[in-house]
Amino acid sequence: LDDNIENPIGFMLFTQKCAEWDLQTLNDMLQKHPQFASSERINKVKTILINKEQTSEGKKFKDFEVSFDGKTSRLSDYVGKGKYTIVDFWASWCGPCIRQAKVLKELYAKYADKGLDFLGVAVWDEPQNTIKAIKDHDLPWPQILNAKTIPTDIYGIQGIPCIILFDPEGNIVSRDKQNEDLINDVNKAMEGK
């Protein structure tokens, strides 16, 4: 990057690398290389990183609204209602999402009767495909369908599955964890109640 910073290859490398950086690193690099600060693509990445930071662990949930098939659903219909809530942002075509469904079903079996709520939010997907996947994979929790990019823009989600654990007041306790890391965070929250 440093060797090519003044030519088109440097710009290409900068735009590729910036998606891997956190917000502070991106800001530092833009201060060092202000010629890239006006790039629409880089500013889009910066907005994603800002939104992700504003919805990181310890922050309050940000509400969103999705209308589908005559019904309007809001995240606030499920989160901040006095219970811990796992929200899974997923899509039917996403292999890692389907693999995490097994982990979520294990957590559901363990904690659904002990005060842990679950919600699926289908993003970047066609509703008929989501509905089929819910049936095929026997997902028993409520789902918000056809969310498109609404929540992923608000939460700065760049890849799915993105699983967020909210506390009873709607604060983010765990974000972007999977498998054992997710199980450990959920166990800690539910056993510390």
N, C-alpha and C positions, 0 to 999 in steps of 0.2 A: 504494500500500500504506500509506504513512504517513498519508495523508489519511483512510483508512478503517479504521485499525488497531483501533478500538474497536467496530466493528460487524460484522455477518455478511459483508459484502463484503470487509472486511479479512482475515477468517479464510479466506474462499474464495481470495483472492489469495495469501495466505501459503502455503496448502496447494498451490496450483498452482506457485508459484515455488520451493518447497523442493526439488522434484525436480530442479531445474536447478543447485542449489548443491552445492558440495563440503561435506564434513563440518565443516570449520572455520567456513565461512560459516553453515551451519545452526546450529551451536552458538552462534556470536556472535549470530545473530538470535533464538534462543531465550532467550539471556541478556538481550537488549534487550526481548523481548516474552514474558515467562515465562507469560503466560496461555495460550499455545499448547502448552506443554510436556507437558500431559496428553492431548493429542489422539492417539487411536489411529492415525489416518492419518499424522500427522507422525512418530510414533514408529516406524511401519513404514518410512517413508522413511529415518529415522535409522539403523535396523538395516541397511537395504540399503547405505547409505553407509559404515557401519562395516565391513561384510563386504567391500565393494569396496576399502576402504583396506587391510584385512588381507590382501588378495590382489592388491595392486598390484605394480608392477615392483620387483624387489629382494626380494620376500617369497617364502617357501617355499610350495609347492603345498599345498592342503588336499584331503585325500582324500574321496571319496564312493563310495557303493555303489548299484548299480542292478540289480534282478532283473527279467528278462523272459524268458518262454518257457522257464523251467526253468534259465536260466543267470544267474549273478551276475557282474557286471563291476565293477571298481573302477578309478578313475583311476590308482591306484598300480600297476596291471597294466601300464601304458603309460609313465608319467611317472617320472623319477628312476631310470631304468635304464641310465644311462651314455651316452645319446644326446640330442641336441636333439630336442624333440618339439613339433609344432604341434597344438594342440587347437582344433577349430572347433565352437563351440556354435551350432547351427543348427536350422531346421525346414523341412519341405518346402514350406510355404505362403509362406515368406518370400522375396520377390523379391530383396532385397539379399543374402540368404544364397546364393541360386543364382548371382547375379552374382559373388560372391566365390569360388565354387567354381571358376570359370575361373582366377582368380589362384592359388588353391591347387593346381590341376592343373598350372599352369606351374611352380610351385615344386617340386611332386612330381616332375615330369619332370627338373628340374635337379638335385635334391638327394636323392631317395629312395635312389639307389645310392651316395650319398656320406655316409650316416650320419644323415640327417634322417628321423625318424619322423613319421607323421601319424595323427591320430585324430579322428573325428567324434563328437559327442555330440548326439543328437537330443533337443531340449527342446520343451515346449509343442506336441507333435505326436502324431498317432495313428500307431502303429507301421506299419500297412499303408501309410499315405501316405509315411512315411519310406522304407520298403523300395522302394516304386515310384520315388521320387525318386532313390535311390541307383542304381537300375538305369537310369532315364531319363537321368541326367546322368553315368553311367559313373564313379562315385566309387570308386577302387580301394583306398582305405585302410580300416582297421577302423572299425567304428561301435559305439557304445553306444546301444542303442535304448530308447525309452520312458523317458527320464530325467525327464520331467515338469518339476517345478520344483526338484528336489533340488539339482542343481549351480548353478542360477541363484540360488537362495536363498543357498547357501554362498559364492558368488563375487560376490554383489551385482550380478548382471547385470540391467539394466533393459531392454536392447534387444539384438536379435540381427541379424546375426551378431556374436558376441563371439569373437575369435580371440586365443588366448594362446600365446606361444612360451615353452617351458620349457627351461632348460639341462640338461645331463646329470645334475645333482644334484637337479633338480626345482625350481629357483628360477625365478621369473617374470622373463623378460628383456624381453618385449614384451607389451602388452595393449591391446586395443581399437583396433588399427591395421588399416587396409585399404589395398588398392591399392598405390601406390608406397611409402607409409610402411611397410607390412608387408613388401614385397619388400626394402626397404633394411635393415630390422632383421634379416631372415633372412639376407640376403647378408653383413651385418656379422658375425653370429654364426657362420655357416658358414665364412667366409673367415678369421675370427680364431681358428679352432680350433687 
